[in-house]
Amino acid sequence: MYKLDANALLLKSKKQNTVAWILLGGGIAFYAAGLIVYSSERAKNPSAELDILPKGTAFSAVGGSLMITSIPFFIASGKNKRKASLILKDESVYFNFQAKKHFASLGVKINL
């Protein structure tokens, strides 16, 4: 039987959130570097168009893709955090120290 553990979900959510922020920060850095490279090369040689295009746009494209990649991690992190607040468990109850019965229990975690 699959058990959902609130601590495991919160840890997973925290890791996903960290990965999302790293991807977003790296994407912003790459995108900014691409803009800087493009504008500095454009200022040096305004007549050349095809020579500088790959240099700046490659960095910007990588940065944009990293920023877009961070979105699913933010979404998954939020979903796991919400799942951790409502946990379904399988509890075992002993009757007369002989019979063991399983009951489903619902736990609600309230952050104060």
C-alpha positions as CSV (number, residue, x, y, z in Angstrom):
1,M,0.0,0.0,0.0
2,Y,1.3,3.5,-0.9
3,K,1.6,5.8,2.0
4,L,1.8,9.6,1.7
5,D,4.1,11.1,4.2
6,A,3.8,14.8,5.0
7,N,7.4,15.3,5.7
8,A,8.5,13.6,2.5
9,L,6.1,15.8,0.5
10,L,7.3,19.0,2.2
11,L,11.0,18.0,1.6
12,K,10.2,17.2,-2.1
13,S,8.4,20.6,-2.4
14,K,11.4,22.4,-0.9
15,K,13.8,20.7,-3.3
16,Q,11.6,21.5,-6.3
17,N,11.3,25.1,-5.2
18,T,15.1,25.3,-4.9
19,V,15.6,23.9,-8.3
20,A,13.0,26.2,-9.8
21,W,14.7,29.3,-8.3
22,I,18.1,28.1,-9.5
23,L,16.8,27.6,-13.0
24,L,15.0,31.0,-13.0
25,G,18.2,32.8,-11.7
26,G,20.4,31.1,-14.2
27,G,18.0,31.9,-17.0
28,I,17.9,35.5,-16.1
29,A,21.7,35.6,-15.9
30,F,22.1,33.9,-19.4
31,Y,19.4,36.2,-20.9
32,A,21.1,39.3,-19.5
33,A,24.5,38.1,-20.7
34,G,23.0,37.5,-24.2
35,L,21.6,41.0,-24.3
36,I,24.9,42.5,-23.1
37,V,26.9,40.5,-25.7
38,Y,24.5,41.5,-28.5
39,S,24.5,45.2,-27.6
40,S,28.3,45.4,-27.1
41,E,28.9,43.7,-30.5
42,R,26.3,45.8,-32.1
43,A,27.9,49.0,-30.8
44,K,31.3,47.9,-32.0
45,N,30.2,47.1,-35.5
46,P,26.7,48.4,-36.4
47,S,26.8,47.3,-40.0
48,A,27.4,43.6,-39.3
49,E,24.1,41.8,-38.6
50,L,24.6,38.1,-39.2
51,D,28.0,37.8,-37.5
52,I,26.8,38.9,-34.1
53,L,23.3,37.4,-34.2
54,P,24.3,33.9,-33.0
55,K,26.5,35.1,-30.2
56,G,23.9,37.2,-28.3
57,T,20.9,35.2,-29.3
58,A,22.4,31.9,-28.2
59,F,22.8,33.1,-24.7
60,S,19.4,34.7,-24.7
61,A,17.8,31.5,-26.1
62,V,19.4,29.4,-23.4
63,G,18.3,31.9,-20.7
64,G,14.7,31.9,-22.0
65,S,14.6,28.1,-22.1
66,L,15.9,27.9,-18.5
67,M,13.3,30.4,-17.3
68,I,10.5,28.5,-19.0
69,T,11.8,25.2,-17.6
70,S,11.5,26.7,-14.1
71,I,7.7,27.1,-14.4
72,P,6.8,23.3,-14.0
73,F,9.1,23.1,-11.0
74,F,7.3,26.0,-9.3
75,I,3.9,24.4,-10.1
76,A,4.9,20.9,-8.8
77,S,6.4,22.5,-5.7
78,G,3.1,24.2,-4.9
79,K,1.1,21.0,-5.6
80,N,3.3,18.9,-3.3
81,K,3.1,21.6,-0.6
82,R,-0.7,21.6,-0.8
83,K,-0.8,17.7,-0.7
84,A,1.3,17.8,2.5
85,S,-1.4,19.7,4.3
86,L,-4.0,17.0,3.6
87,I,-2.7,13.5,4.3
88,L,-4.5,10.2,4.0
89,K,-3.0,7.4,6.1
90,D,-3.5,3.7,6.8
91,E,-3.8,3.3,10.5
92,S,-3.6,-0.1,12.3
93,V,-5.8,-0.6,15.4
94,Y,-5.4,-3.6,17.7
95,F,-8.6,-5.0,19.4
96,N,-8.0,-7.1,22.5
97,F,-4.3,-7.5,21.5
98,Q,-5.4,-10.2,19.0
99,A,-7.2,-8.8,16.0
100,K,-5.5,-6.1,13.9
101,K,-7.7,-4.0,11.8
102,H,-6.8,-1.3,9.3
103,F,-8.7,2.0,9.0
104,A,-8.2,4.9,6.8
105,S,-7.6,8.1,8.6
106,L,-7.5,11.7,7.3
107,G,-5.1,14.1,8.8
108,V,-5.2,17.9,8.3
109,K,-2.1,20.0,8.9
110,I,-2.7,23.6,9.8
111,N,0.2,26.0,9.6
112,L,-0.1,28.6,12.3
